[in-house]
Amino acid sequence: MLLSSPKAERWYRYDDVVYAGCYLTEWGGEEYYTTGPRLRLLEYEVLRHTPKGVWLRDGCDERWVGRAAKRRLAYPTKEEALQSFAARKRRQIEILKGQLNRAERALQLAEEKGENEPS
């Protein structure tokens, strides 16, 4: 993210990223790989303060972030940003576990139905 001033106030957000790549094998083939997840710290320049929030530079755009909002794009400290990241990942895990449980139950129902069908 481009920042216009090295001394500008910043707010922070953590994200996880996975990188993919490709290399040529000794036999002329291609092998593909991905890295494990890596933590990435994003920094947003604070453009101006308002009574209830701040305006941040988001690339070429400006985004308003409320100070009292439970979920925000970015946070004033790296520690708060890391806590927010952890909360987002815990929620993501809950959602994915629920989806996995439903898929496993649906598969179980299909297998039971198949076993009960006459040959």
Residue pairs with C-beta under 8 A, 6 or more apart in sequence:
1 42
1 43
1 44
1 57
1 59
2 59
3 10
3 43
3 45
3 57
4 45
4 57
5 45
8 45
8 46
9 45
9 46
10 43
10 44
10 45
10 46
11 43
11 44
11 46
11 54
11 56
11 65
11 74
11 75
11 76
11 81
12 41
12 42
12 43
12 44
12 74
12 75
12 76
12 77
12 78
12 80
12 81
13 41
13 42
13 44
13 73
13 74
13 75
13 81
13 84
13 85
14 39
14 40
14 41
14 42
14 81
14 82
14 84
14 85
15 39
15 40
15 42
15 85
16 37
16 38
16 39
16 40
16 85
16 89
17 37
17 38
17 40
18 34
18 35
18 36
18 37
18 38
19 34
19 35
19 38
20 32
20 33
20 34
20 35
21 32
21 33
21 34
21 35
22 30
22 31
22 32
22 33
23 30
23 31
23 33
24 30
24 31
25 31
39 85
41 78
41 81
42 74
44 56
44 57
44 58
44 63
44 73
44 74
45 56
45 57
46 54
46 55
46 56
47 54
47 55
47 56
47 57
47 62
48 54
48 55
49 55
50 64
52 66
52 67
52 68
53 64
53 65
53 66
53 67
53 69
54 64
54 65
54 67
55 62
55 63
55 64
55 65
56 62
56 63
56 64
56 65
56 73
56 74
58 73
63 73
65 72
65 73
65 74
66 72
71 84
72 84
74 81
75 81
75 84
